[in-house]
Amino acid sequence: MIALHPKFIVDESQEKQSVVLPFKEWLKVLEQIEQLEEIRAYDKAKADTEDEILPFDQVVSELHKGELHRFTGLKSVKKRQRRYIECRRKTVIKS
């Protein structure tokens, strides 16, 4: 758990309107959010049994060689890019 030291900005009636955190604490919060997003993406990808899971090195190799035949079922470049990123995330999380 992150130790936070928030300061509150209040209006004339003393109702809290905003929160101010020290910058280093804010960076820690952002890091935790990013880690949570990666965990959720990993869990979603792991639960999706329709797609073939490829090792990251193999995907990179095929992309560099222009061998995108494994990705022809994907309908758009954006989907290919998301698939590439998901494969990368799986490898990073497993490492």
C-alpha positions, 0 to 999 in steps of 0.5 A: 500500500502506498502511503499518501499525504493528500492535501484538500482544496475546499470551497467557501462552505468547506466542501472538498473540491480537489486533492493535491498529492506530492509529485513522487506520491502521484508517480507511485499512484500512476505506477500502481494503476499501470500495473493493475491495467497490465494484470487485467490485460494479462488475465483477459488474454489468458481467459481468451482461449480462441486465439493462439498464444505465440511466444513474443520472440516468434511474433517479433521474428515474423513481424520483422520477416514480413510473415504476417500470415498468422495475423491474417484473421485480424481485420485491421492494423489496429487489431494487429497492433493490439495483438502484438502488444498483448503478446509482448505484455504476456511475455513481460509479465511471465518474465 
